Amino acid sequence: PGCLLQFLSYLGACDRLLKQGYEEGQVEEAMEMFQYSEKKAAEFLRLLAQFNDMGFQQNEIKEVLLLCGNQREKALEELVMK
């Protein structure tokens, strides 16, 4: 029963993130990276989109956000220095 509840919770979180306009692959990846924490995945996706709009490369953004634990200012500094 615990697994089913976790799975339903995961599906609900993915659904909410998809409704915010994020791509399915990115949502699934973010959820896995942050041990299925919707809050952390949502923040990661938000920052990923923001930095992407600034012209940074997606693979670099992902790496930096993971290293910086989703801390926007710290991640931005790292990206600018690359």
DONU-275689 format. One record per residue: x, y negated, z negated of N, C-alpha, C in turn; residue number from 1. Coordinates in nm, 3 decimals. Example, Ala and Ser with C-alpha at 12.3 -4.5 7.8 and 13.67 -1.06 7.14 Angstrom:
% residues 2
        nu        nv        nw       cau       cav       caw        cu        cv        cw     k
     1.319     0.569    -0.780     1.230     0.450    -0.780     1.320     0.330    -0.780     1
     1.285     0.225    -0.708     1.367     0.106    -0.714     1.290    -0.003    -0.787     2
% end
This chain:
% residues 82
        nu        nv        nw       cau       cav       caw        cu        cv        cw     k
     0.081     0.122     0.000     0.000     0.000     0.000     0.085    -0.127     0.000     1
     0.197    -0.125    -0.073     0.284    -0.244    -0.080     0.336    -0.284     0.056     2
     0.373    -0.184     0.135     0.426    -0.210     0.269     0.322    -0.276     0.358     3
     0.199    -0.229     0.348     0.092    -0.284     0.429     0.069    -0.430     0.394     4
     0.068    -0.461     0.265     0.049    -0.600     0.223     0.163    -0.688     0.273     5
     0.285    -0.637     0.263     0.400    -0.713     0.312     0.387    -0.737     0.462     6
     0.345    -0.634     0.534     0.332    -0.645     0.679     0.224    -0.748     0.715     7
     0.112    -0.744     0.645     0.004    -0.839     0.673     0.049    -0.982     0.640     8
     0.123    -0.995     0.533     0.176    -1.125     0.494     0.272    -1.177     0.602     9
     0.356    -1.087     0.653     0.450    -1.120     0.760     0.374    -1.165     0.885    10
     0.270    -1.089     0.922     0.192    -1.124     1.041     0.125    -1.261     1.024    11
     0.073    -1.286     0.906     0.010    -1.415     0.879     0.109    -1.529     0.891    12
     0.228    -1.509     0.836     0.333    -1.611     0.843     0.373    -1.635     0.989    13
     0.393    -1.528     1.064     0.430    -1.541     1.206     0.321    -1.616     1.282    14
     0.198    -1.581     1.255     0.085    -1.644     1.322     0.083    -1.795     1.294    15
     0.104    -1.833     1.168     0.104    -1.976     1.133     0.219    -2.049     1.204    16
     0.335    -1.985     1.211     0.449    -2.049     1.278     0.427    -2.058     1.429    17
     0.368    -1.956     1.488     0.338    -1.959     1.632     0.239    -2.071     1.663    18
     0.145    -2.093     1.573     0.045    -2.199     1.594     0.108    -2.338     1.588    19
     0.227    -2.345     1.527     0.299    -2.473     1.524     0.376    -2.496     1.653    20
     0.369    -2.398     1.744     0.429    -2.417     1.876     0.566    -2.353     1.894    21
     0.612    -2.276     1.797     0.742    -2.210     1.813     0.726    -2.083     1.896    22
     0.833    -2.045     1.964     0.830    -1.925     2.049     0.833    -1.799     1.962    23
     0.767    -1.695     2.011     0.754    -1.571     1.935     0.890    -1.512     1.897    24
     0.981    -1.507     1.993     1.114    -1.451     1.966     1.186    -1.527     1.856    25
     1.176    -1.659     1.861     1.242    -1.743     1.759     1.178    -1.722     1.622    26
     1.047    -1.711     1.621     0.976    -1.691     1.494     1.019    -1.559     1.430    27
     1.020    -1.452     1.509     1.059    -1.322     1.456     1.203    -1.323     1.406    28
     1.291    -1.385     1.484     1.432    -1.393     1.446     1.449    -1.472     1.315    29
     1.381    -1.585     1.306     1.392    -1.669     1.186     1.339    -1.595     1.063    30
     1.227    -1.525     1.080     1.169    -1.451     0.967     1.266    -1.343     0.919    31
     1.331    -1.276     1.012     1.428    -1.172     0.974     1.549    -1.233     0.905    32
     1.599    -1.344     0.960     1.718    -1.408     0.904     1.698    -1.450     0.759    33
     1.576    -1.490     0.727     1.549    -1.541     0.592     1.465    -1.445     0.510    34
     1.488    -1.314     0.531     1.419    -1.210     0.453     1.269    -1.237     0.442    35
     1.210    -1.277     0.551     1.065    -1.295     0.562     1.010    -1.406     0.473    36
     1.095    -1.505     0.442     1.047    -1.623     0.369     0.991    -1.721     0.472    37
     0.860    -1.738     0.470     0.796    -1.827     0.567     0.848    -1.970     0.552    38
     0.866    -2.012     0.427     0.910    -2.150     0.401     1.048    -2.176     0.463    39
     1.142    -2.084     0.439     1.277    -2.101     0.493     1.279    -2.088     0.645    40
     1.200    -1.994     0.696     1.194    -1.975     0.842     1.136    -2.100     0.908    41
     1.032    -2.157     0.848     0.968    -2.277     0.903     1.066    -2.394     0.906    42
     1.142    -2.411     0.799     1.241    -2.519     0.792     1.349    -2.497     0.898    43
     1.395    -2.375     0.912     1.497    -2.341     1.011     1.445    -2.375     1.152    44
     1.324    -2.334     1.183     1.267    -2.358     1.316     1.249    -2.507     1.341    45
     1.209    -2.580     1.238     1.190    -2.725     1.251     1.323    -2.794     1.282    46
     1.427    -2.756     1.209     1.559    -2.816     1.230     1.618    -2.772     1.363    47
     1.596    -2.647     1.399     1.644    -2.595     1.528     1.587    -2.679     1.641    48
     1.458    -2.704     1.637     1.392    -2.783     1.741     1.445    -2.927     1.741    49
     1.462    -2.982     1.622     1.510    -3.120     1.608     1.651    -3.135     1.668    50
     1.741    -3.045     1.630     1.879    -3.053     1.679     1.887    -3.020     1.828    51
     1.799    -2.932     1.872     1.792    -2.896     2.013     1.755    -3.020     2.094    52
     1.658    -3.097     2.043     1.616    -3.221     2.110     1.728    -3.324     2.114    53
     1.820    -3.314     2.020     1.935    -3.407     2.018     2.042    -3.364     2.119    54
     2.023    -3.246     2.179     2.117    -3.202     2.282     2.221    -3.101     2.238    55
     2.210    -3.052     2.115     2.307    -2.951     2.070     2.268    -2.814     2.125    56
     2.368    -2.725     2.136     2.346    -2.590     2.187     2.277    -2.504     2.082    57
     2.178    -2.427     2.127     2.098    -2.348     2.034     2.180    -2.248     1.951    58
     2.276    -2.180     2.014     2.354    -2.082     1.938     2.440    -2.151     1.832    59
     2.491    -2.269     1.863     2.569    -2.345     1.763     2.480    -2.392     1.649    60
     2.360    -2.436     1.684     2.266    -2.484     1.581     2.233    -2.371     1.484    61
     2.201    -2.254     1.537     2.166    -2.139     1.452     2.278    -2.107     1.356    62
     2.399    -2.102     1.410     2.517    -2.069     1.329     2.534    -2.169     1.215    63
     2.528    -2.297     1.249     2.549    -2.403     1.151     2.438    -2.405     1.046    64
     2.313    -2.387     1.089     2.202    -2.387     0.993     2.215    -2.272     0.894    65
     2.259    -2.157     0.942     2.278    -2.043     0.852     2.390    -2.072     0.753    66
     2.501    -2.127     0.803     2.614    -2.159     0.717     2.577    -2.265     0.612    67
     2.497    -2.361     0.654     2.462    -2.473     0.566     2.335    -2.449     0.486    68
     2.275    -2.333     0.503     2.153    -2.303     0.428     2.040    -2.400     0.458    69
     2.025    -2.436     0.585     1.916    -2.526     0.629     1.926    -2.668     0.574    70
     2.044    -2.708     0.529     2.058    -2.845     0.478     2.083    -2.937     0.598    71
     1.984    -3.020     0.626     1.986    -3.101     0.748     2.112    -3.187     0.763    72
     2.143    -3.265     0.662     2.256    -3.359     0.673     2.388    -3.285     0.693    73
     2.406    -3.181     0.614     2.529    -3.102     0.622     2.541    -3.036     0.760    74
     2.431    -2.982     0.808     2.430    -2.916     0.939     2.459    -3.017     1.050    75
     2.400    -3.133     1.040     2.422    -3.237     1.142     2.569    -3.278     1.146    76
     2.628    -3.294     1.029     2.771    -3.326     1.022     2.855    -3.221     1.094    77
     2.826    -3.095     1.064     2.899    -2.983     1.126     2.883    -2.985     1.278    78
     2.762    -3.007     1.324     2.735    -3.007     1.468     2.809    -3.120     1.538    79
     2.809    -3.236     1.474     2.875    -3.353     1.533     3.026    -3.330     1.542    80
     3.081    -3.259     1.442     3.226    -3.235     1.439     3.271    -3.129     1.541    81
     3.178    -3.047     1.588     3.216    -2.938     1.682     3.257    -2.994     1.816    82
% end
